[in-house]
Amino acid sequence: LSYFEYATLAALQYFKDQACAVIVLEVGLGGRFDATNIIDADIAVITPVDLDHMAYLGADRESIAREKAGIFRENQIVILSEASPANSLLSHALDLNANIIRRDLDFFIDSTQEKSTSTSTSTSTSGSTSISSSELSSISGKSGTTWSFKDKNHRFTNLAAPVLVGAHQYDNAACALATVLASPFKEQLKDEHIRAGLANVQIKGRLDIYPQTILLENGQHKNITWVFDVTHNPHGAKTLAKWLQTQNFKSVTVVLAMLKDKDARGLVSILLPFVDHWYYAGLEGERGQSAQELHAQINQASTESVKITTQMCFSSVSAACNNINMVDNDVTLILGSHHTVAEALTWYREKNEHS
């Protein structure tokens, strides 16, 4: 058994011992052969399918989607978060007589976001810096917006914007809401539960924003921003690029460390227009690669119209972070892998604990 398979079995044994009423399992790779697929789930949820892990799952979206459809079961509830899912998903679900609940067919998001008159006084603490929700909203671009959700039997209006950053989080919130409304617990679900869930959800390492105000020796203040994001493929890079388009950062630096089997060129080519400085870092392990190896791949992504300017190589993510000197209104994005973000978050916490 692999490490992941042992870990999955240990987790399932723990859930059994704890007599859990609800278990949510994230499928690690593909679906059909994933360790979590030992469970016959009551509800299967498929989030947007794009090209990744192609060496294992197939060369195109239809092939990859069919592997993911391996988590479906006969007469099971299937939630499809895409309005135009792959045909292989739909056909396999129909073959199993699954109860398909599909975005823009069975559940909907009101695309007209209205300005909310309410204000929030909650605070979020990141490292040694405490920021108000209004300050964070200015970075996330969602200040004062509300949205609505409906399916065939329910409608929720004036919902607060998801706390998680990025326009795609409306889609994720709607998918989560459609899932819980399809579960046996929907009768226990009250309006206040939904609003509290949207207001308090947290996911580390996904457009995870840490604004900082630093006091300089001359008494002036410098406002900088750190963003930790586990984006490691072109699909994720497109989401990150959309968010960067909504911002007004003076300068953008990327600390990038990626596993050697990932599409580094594809990711970087999407982000090139938004990034001023690139810091490459090495990752350890069998699938890791050095900063120099990553650098060689990235240079091939440079085009005549968009040139990569500042580039530096470092042995580790921590070393790269230590060499960044941000000025006022700068942002540093740390991305490329879960391994990258894990090391960077550890570095960030230690740095702020001793500052």
Summary of the structure (lengths in Angstrom):
residues: 355
radius of gyration: 21.6
end to end distance: 43.7
largest distance: 69.9
contacts: 1061
relative contact order: 0.09
helix: 37%
strand: 23%
